[in-house]
């Protein structure tokens, strides 16, 4: 496995920080500082999309953050300042629907525990990982295996200094709301969570086992820094390499992430962005960075719709 856990959280799922919403405030946008924005480096990836009448900026995000991610550089900062609407995979302030979807798809019915659904060896590994990351097993005992895998990955990022409450999605939403702009959802929590409902018990156990293997890698902190560094530098080659490694990785977790969490979702994201462009000028859309990479990417699908697609960085 080649960095599955790092790619999972950094590029695909906007709901990964929803576990923390009851206890952590999402990042508030700082007051605009034009001088700092002018000096800020490019982050992620930025596209300009046009249908000949309206223009939209499409930005590639990651779903964790750190204080020094901000402010963003002047082109995306300026687009956000003028945007009447921001489209995200999910609205980070829509906590009620997020938590309802987690409860429906990620939590066992009352009285069931993850220990009842895992073999003894995987149960032992899971309990050891929860202890290592200082996550209370009693509080999480109702979590299904895929949700345990996600919670552990979130905690690994947090232990390396990357906080879910500072996620780029939250920062963008706060920035647009600060001037009265609207935040729209390209998907729904129900749609995203239901993807994991396809996994049977054995597949969920394999997903968790693959994640534990990755988190047990002695080089995990270095890998996290390298992948976040690609976003910090707007390193297109780094994103392409991350996608290639996922394609070359034959683990169940990587195949599921590539097929179900990326390729299957890209057409719907492209449809939503195209629809927004047709109705609204100067909007901004922001989605996980790997949705912008490869032949089946959202920009490629938007081009197929006859739209003008220009990569700014």
Steps between C-alpha positions, in 0.01 A plus 500: 500500500640840400359771720133405487406660832663830416327525162163403645477796734679762298320467171161341513255543783370832625321340794810360671496773764132458586583291808654810654225751427332469843826583679701708255410827334560512128764750395389859485632699207747768610456856385621541139860614468579594139875530560524151648284355223726659237800332662333163561611204287269302273319220680319194363382566145288774344298492177290759319188353341286692247191433290540822296263694727601414855833423665566276802819423693560136596741444791658176624483453876612269776273421792742577782697815565765691693522869596774573247279388209343845512450751350464352153666666203341803337319337205295256708471755783363757254259249349368409845459868592274554195324163498122515541507124558748231603430137409663233718458124511325556834431808711715464815236687701232247412584302812155353556485320166862389531443345839170341393675333205786382724245352739313322220797358310791502744356388834377152593151460647480533877683230689733395217874561523774490240659220703198285414567535126880466479718197548709492819826600329349807330318592820830496690671714236209746500495536877876556502468771234220674692719501810800629304299791365333559839152435361258351758401150390184516711379811320576354156391140558187551287701623200495282191847399374512754214416780744767380744751509214401857420513615863848352540621670183363835617685454828828421322473825309417689819802350677716631215362853539229494230166582655155410363354818649743702282393320182521701180129440434411670829728794430348556157146479635575748779662740253199503266246520780686799646385718207153350472567239233315168491653156560354223284548123509598301192419174679329402825614329817248226422658443158857495630435276799285257305801409288636310799172315541601290199777338702411168659648398836805336348574799276464744789741290705747502209465878467585537869787251479652681200478830686667354810780365282558845358480680833751252641763609245800654676521767228138612537585854623738555209242377251238734643735797471589410141139478391392816679811663354374426149185699579701780664711538183222450243708207377304355205761229447463396863124463464542298180748273678259451791228390258738266318606337826136443586443341158805277547403394852301176502377524860124492549500840672679674213280338234187603687626856546589535132184344358227595747629818660659660195396365159132440584456841661676711236210508248255626762744765619556615141125515438448713809780740410375537141147570625629769738703659221190517282305689767759713679793719398818524713417202720773282653495121529744311720546121514764252613819539300507149346163566340697741278761249382505243220300412186177447698540819702239771547688747271517233229126436533425873485700524176291215359194713568640765265608742774821702489740367764824687581740386771649805674732290718 
